[in-house]
Amino acid sequence: MPIRGHRERTAKIDAPQIAKTWRISKEHEEFVRPRDECPPKESRWPKREFQKRKLSVRRIVNIVWWVVVTVAFLLAVPPARR
């Protein structure tokens, strides 16, 4: 781009665009409140608890098995080796 064309583009397009960017950023800073002043947003959905697990027969059997194995281990191994 020749120097004359560059000067015209700078004068007509680039300089006003830069000035607008500065102007808008100052107005935006005044408009936007700091996060400390903003109230917390309310959720669109209500808070709910997690779904409770139902104790199935298989889970009960696994718990009982774990207790039996643990008790058997504690009875089999002397206290000094635990």
DODRENBA-290879 format. One record per atom (N, C-alpha, C): residue number from 0; residue in three letters; atom name; x, y negated, z negated; chain. Coordinates in nm, 3 decimals, decimal comma, always signed. Each point is the difference from the previous one (the first is absolute). Layout:
% residues N
  nr rest atom       X       Y       Z kette
 NUM  ala   CA       X       Y       Z     A
...
This chain:
% residues 82
  nr rest atom       X       Y       Z kette
   0  met    N  +0,086  +0,116  +0,000     A
   0  met   CA  -0,086  -0,116  +0,000     A
   0  met    C  +0,091  -0,124  +0,000     A
   1  pro    N  -0,023  -0,092  +0,090     A
   1  pro   CA  +0,081  -0,122  +0,005     A
   1  pro    C  -0,018  -0,082  -0,129     A
   2  ile    N  +0,092  -0,090  -0,022     A
   2  ile   CA  -0,002  -0,080  -0,122     A
   2  ile    C  -0,126  -0,087  -0,007     A
   3  arg    N  -0,040  -0,058  +0,114     A
   3  arg   CA  -0,119  -0,086  +0,001     A
   3  arg    C  -0,125  +0,082  -0,038     A
   4  gly    N  -0,014  +0,119  +0,058     A
   4  gly   CA  -0,114  +0,086  -0,032     A
   4  gly    C  +0,001  +0,041  -0,147     A
   5  his    N  +0,119  +0,024  -0,052     A
   5  his   CA  +0,011  +0,039  -0,141     A
   5  his    C  -0,043  -0,116  -0,090     A
   6  arg    N  +0,041  -0,120  +0,034     A
   6  arg   CA  -0,038  -0,118  -0,080     A
   6  arg    C  -0,151  -0,022  +0,004     A
   7  glu    N  -0,060  +0,019  +0,118     A
   7  glu   CA  -0,146  -0,017  +0,010     A
   7  glu    C  -0,072  +0,103  -0,084     A
   8  arg    N  +0,043  +0,124  +0,008     A
   8  arg   CA  -0,064  +0,107  -0,077     A
   8  arg    C  +0,016  -0,026  -0,149     A
   9  thr    N  +0,118  -0,041  -0,041     A
   9  thr   CA  +0,025  -0,029  -0,141     A
   9  thr    C  -0,091  -0,113  -0,048     A
  10  ala    N  -0,013  -0,104  +0,081     A
  10  ala   CA  -0,080  -0,116  -0,041     A
  10  ala    C  -0,149  +0,031  -0,003     A
  11  lys    N  -0,049  +0,078  +0,098     A
  11  lys   CA  -0,144  +0,022  +0,012     A
  11  lys    C  -0,050  +0,120  -0,082     A
  12  ile    N  +0,082  +0,104  -0,010     A
  12  ile   CA  -0,050  +0,125  -0,060     A
  12  ile    C  +0,071  +0,034  -0,131     A
  13  asp    N  +0,131  +0,009  +0,004     A
  13  asp   CA  +0,074  +0,052  -0,115     A
  13  asp    C  -0,008  -0,091  -0,122     A
  14  ala    N  +0,026  -0,129  +0,016     A
  14  ala   CA  +0,000  -0,092  -0,114     A
  14  ala    C  -0,137  -0,008  -0,067     A
  15  pro    N  -0,109  -0,018  +0,075     A
  15  pro   CA  -0,132  -0,001  -0,067     A
  15  pro    C  -0,035  +0,132  -0,068     A
  16  gln    N  +0,044  +0,110  +0,059     A
  16  gln   CA  -0,028  +0,131  -0,059     A
  16  gln    C  +0,074  +0,015  -0,133     A
  17  ile    N  +0,124  -0,044  -0,006     A
  17  ile   CA  +0,077  +0,006  -0,124     A
  17  ile    C  -0,065  -0,090  -0,105     A
  18  ala    N  -0,041  -0,121  +0,039     A
  18  ala   CA  -0,065  -0,091  -0,094     A
  18  ala    C  -0,130  +0,059  -0,053     A
  19  lys    N  -0,076  +0,065  +0,087     A
  19  lys   CA  -0,126  +0,061  -0,043     A
  19  lys    C  +0,027  +0,112  -0,100     A
  20  thr    N  +0,104  +0,079  +0,024     A
  20  thr   CA  +0,035  +0,108  -0,092     A
  20  thr    C  +0,032  -0,056  -0,138     A
  21  trp    N  +0,078  -0,106  -0,007     A
  21  trp   CA  +0,033  -0,060  -0,129     A
  21  trp    C  -0,125  -0,056  -0,067     A
  22  arg    N  -0,085  -0,068  +0,076     A
  22  arg   CA  -0,120  -0,060  -0,055     A
  22  arg    C  -0,094  +0,107  -0,056     A
  23  ile    N  -0,019  +0,105  +0,078     A
  23  ile   CA  -0,091  +0,106  -0,044     A
  23  ile    C  +0,056  +0,072  -0,122     A
  24  ser    N  +0,131  +0,023  -0,004     A
  24  ser   CA  +0,056  +0,070  -0,115     A
  24  ser    C  -0,016  -0,082  -0,128     A
  25  lys    N  +0,013  -0,135  +0,007     A
  25  lys   CA  -0,021  -0,083  -0,118     A
  25  lys    C  -0,145  +0,005  -0,045     A
  26  glu    N  -0,094  -0,010  +0,096     A
  26  glu   CA  -0,142  +0,007  -0,034     A
  26  glu    C  -0,035  +0,136  -0,059     A
  27  his    N  +0,061  +0,104  +0,053     A
  27  his   CA  -0,028  +0,136  -0,047     A
  27  his    C  +0,050  +0,017  -0,144     A
  28  glu    N  +0,118  -0,052  -0,030     A
  28  glu   CA  +0,052  +0,009  -0,136     A
  28  glu    C  -0,093  -0,069  -0,099     A
  29  glu    N  -0,056  -0,114  +0,039     A
  29  glu   CA  -0,093  -0,070  -0,088     A
  29  glu    C  -0,131  +0,077  -0,015     A
  30  phe    N  -0,042  +0,066  +0,106     A
  30  phe   CA  -0,128  +0,070  -0,001     A
  30  phe    C  +0,005  +0,130  -0,082     A
  31  val    N  +0,108  +0,074  +0,014     A
  31  val   CA  +0,011  +0,133  -0,062     A
  31  val    C  +0,033  -0,017  -0,148     A
  32  arg    N  -0,078  +0,066  -0,084     A
  32  arg   CA  +0,026  -0,003  -0,144     A
  32  arg    C  +0,105  +0,105  -0,035     A
  33  pro    N  +0,078  -0,023  -0,103     A
  33  pro   CA  +0,092  +0,104  -0,045     A
  33  pro    C  -0,077  +0,122  -0,048     A
  34  arg    N  +0,061  +0,115  +0,005     A
  34  arg   CA  -0,068  +0,124  -0,038     A
  34  arg    C  -0,040  +0,001  -0,147     A
  35  asp    N  +0,072  -0,075  -0,084     A
  35  asp   CA  -0,034  -0,002  -0,142     A
  35  asp    C  -0,135  -0,064  -0,025     A
  36  glu    N  -0,039  -0,094  +0,084     A
  36  glu   CA  -0,127  -0,070  -0,019     A
  36  glu    C  -0,119  +0,076  +0,059     A
  37  cys    N  +0,026  +0,093  +0,089     A
  37  cys   CA  -0,109  +0,072  +0,068     A
  37  cys    C  -0,062  +0,103  -0,094     A
  38  pro    N  -0,133  +0,007  -0,004     A
  38  pro   CA  -0,063  +0,106  -0,079     A
  38  pro    C  +0,018  +0,134  +0,071     A
  39  pro    N  +0,007  +0,110  -0,073     A
  39  pro   CA  +0,016  +0,131  +0,065     A
  39  pro    C  -0,122  +0,034  +0,084     A
  40  lys    N  +0,025  +0,063  +0,113     A
  40  lys   CA  -0,111  +0,038  +0,088     A
  40  lys    C  -0,075  +0,118  -0,057     A
  41  glu    N  -0,131  -0,004  +0,017     A
  41  glu   CA  -0,081  +0,113  -0,043     A
  41  glu    C  -0,008  +0,101  +0,113     A
  42  ser    N  +0,005  +0,126  -0,037     A
  42  ser   CA  -0,006  +0,106  +0,098     A
  42  ser    C  -0,143  +0,015  +0,051     A
  43  arg    N  -0,012  +0,045  +0,124     A
  43  arg   CA  -0,133  +0,023  +0,055     A
  43  arg    C  -0,062  +0,126  -0,058     A
  44  trp    N  +0,084  +0,091  -0,048     A
  44  trp   CA  -0,049  +0,126  -0,052     A
  44  trp    C  +0,020  +0,005  -0,150     A
  45  pro    N  -0,095  +0,058  -0,073     A
  45  pro   CA  +0,014  +0,006  -0,146     A
  45  pro    C  +0,108  +0,100  -0,040     A
  46  lys    N  +0,054  -0,019  -0,120     A
  46  lys   CA  +0,102  +0,091  -0,052     A
  46  lys    C  -0,069  +0,131  -0,041     A
  47  arg    N  +0,067  +0,111  +0,033     A
  47  arg   CA  -0,053  +0,131  -0,039     A
  47  arg    C  +0,112  +0,083  -0,058     A
  48  glu    N  -0,036  +0,095  -0,084     A
  48  glu   CA  +0,099  +0,091  -0,056     A
  48  glu    C  +0,034  +0,106  +0,103     A
  49  phe    N  +0,114  +0,066  -0,022     A
  49  phe   CA  +0,037  +0,110  +0,088     A
  49  phe    C  -0,097  +0,116  -0,020     A
  50  gln    N  -0,016  +0,079  +0,103     A
  50  gln   CA  -0,090  +0,115  -0,008     A
  50  gln    C  +0,055  +0,101  -0,100     A
  51  lys    N  -0,087  +0,048  -0,087     A
  51  lys   CA  +0,041  +0,098  -0,100     A
  51  lys    C  +0,011  +0,137  +0,065     A
  52  arg    N  +0,101  +0,075  -0,043     A
  52  arg   CA  +0,017  +0,136  +0,052     A
  52  arg    C  -0,094  +0,094  -0,074     A
  53  lys    N  -0,062  +0,086  +0,074     A
  53  lys   CA  -0,082  +0,102  -0,061     A
  53  lys    C  +0,090  +0,119  -0,031     A
  54  leu    N  -0,018  +0,060  -0,117     A
  54  leu   CA  +0,082  +0,115  -0,035     A
  54  leu    C  -0,056  +0,124  +0,070     A
  55  ser    N  +0,073  +0,044  +0,099     A
  55  ser   CA  -0,042  +0,121  +0,071     A
  55  ser    C  +0,051  +0,122  -0,077     A
  56  val    N  -0,055  +0,115  +0,032     A
  56  val   CA  +0,041  +0,124  -0,065     A
  56  val    C  +0,148  +0,025  +0,028     A
  57  arg    N  +0,043  -0,023  +0,120     A
  57  arg   CA  +0,140  +0,023  +0,035     A
  57  arg    C  +0,094  -0,089  -0,082     A
  58  arg    N  -0,040  -0,126  -0,020     A
  58  arg   CA  +0,083  -0,091  -0,078     A
  58  arg    C  +0,006  +0,043  -0,146     A
  59  ile    N  -0,113  +0,044  -0,052     A
  59  ile   CA  -0,002  +0,048  -0,139     A
  59  ile    C  +0,090  +0,121  -0,015     A
  60  val    N  -0,005  +0,091  +0,096     A
  60  val   CA  +0,085  +0,119  -0,004     A
  60  val    C  +0,147  -0,041  +0,004     A
  61  asn    N  +0,036  -0,097  +0,084     A
  61  asn   CA  +0,138  -0,045  +0,007     A
  61  asn    C  +0,046  -0,063  -0,131     A
  62  ile    N  -0,086  -0,076  -0,065     A
  62  ile   CA  +0,035  -0,061  -0,128     A
  62  ile    C  +0,021  +0,107  -0,106     A
  63  val    N  -0,091  +0,094  -0,005     A
  63  val   CA  +0,012  +0,109  -0,098     A
  63  val    C  +0,128  +0,080  +0,026     A
  64  trp    N  +0,029  +0,029  +0,125     A
  64  trp   CA  +0,122  +0,075  +0,034     A
  64  trp    C  +0,124  -0,076  -0,045     A
  65  trp    N  +0,002  -0,132  +0,022     A
  65  trp   CA  +0,114  -0,081  -0,038     A
  65  trp    C  +0,020  +0,003  -0,152     A
  66  val    N  -0,110  -0,008  -0,075     A
  66  val   CA  +0,008  +0,005  -0,146     A
  66  val    C  +0,052  +0,135  -0,046     A
  67  val    N  -0,049  +0,107  +0,060     A
  67  val   CA  +0,042  +0,135  -0,039     A
  67  val    C  +0,149  +0,018  +0,029     A
  68  val    N  +0,046  -0,042  +0,116     A
  68  val   CA  +0,141  +0,016  +0,037     A
  68  val    C  +0,087  -0,083  -0,095     A
  69  thr    N  -0,042  -0,121  -0,032     A
  69  thr   CA  +0,078  -0,086  -0,090     A
  69  thr    C  +0,010  +0,060  -0,139     A
  70  val    N  -0,111  +0,049  -0,052     A
  70  val   CA  +0,001  +0,061  -0,133     A
  70  val    C  +0,086  +0,126  +0,000     A
  71  ala    N  -0,011  +0,083  +0,104     A
  71  ala   CA  +0,081  +0,121  +0,009     A
  71  ala    C  +0,149  -0,036  +0,004     A
  72  phe    N  +0,036  -0,105  +0,072     A
  72  phe   CA  +0,140  -0,043  +0,007     A
  72  phe    C  +0,048  -0,046  -0,137     A
  73  leu    N  -0,083  -0,078  -0,069     A
  73  leu   CA  +0,041  -0,050  -0,130     A
  73  leu    C  +0,015  +0,112  -0,103     A
  74  leu    N  -0,083  +0,103  +0,011     A
  74  leu   CA  +0,011  +0,113  -0,092     A
  74  leu    C  +0,118  +0,091  +0,036     A
  75  ala    N  +0,034  +0,010  +0,127     A
  75  ala   CA  +0,104  +0,092  +0,045     A
  75  ala    C  +0,141  -0,057  -0,022     A
  76  val    N  +0,017  -0,130  +0,017     A
  76  val   CA  +0,134  -0,060  -0,009     A
  76  val    C  +0,022  -0,047  -0,144     A
  77  pro    N  +0,113  +0,035  -0,058     A
  77  pro   CA  +0,028  -0,046  -0,138     A
  77  pro    C  +0,014  -0,153  -0,004     A
  78  pro    N  -0,029  -0,063  -0,113     A
  78  pro   CA  +0,003  -0,147  -0,010     A
  78  pro    C  +0,137  -0,060  +0,033     A
  79  ala    N  +0,108  +0,073  -0,025     A
  79  ala   CA  +0,134  -0,055  +0,025     A
  79  ala    C  +0,028  -0,018  +0,150     A
  80  arg    N  -0,066  +0,079  +0,087     A
  80  arg   CA  +0,028  -0,004  +0,145     A
  80  arg    C  -0,094  -0,094  +0,075     A
  81  arg    N  -0,101  -0,055  -0,065     A
  81  arg   CA  -0,096  -0,087  +0,067     A
  81  arg    C  +0,054  -0,133  +0,029     A
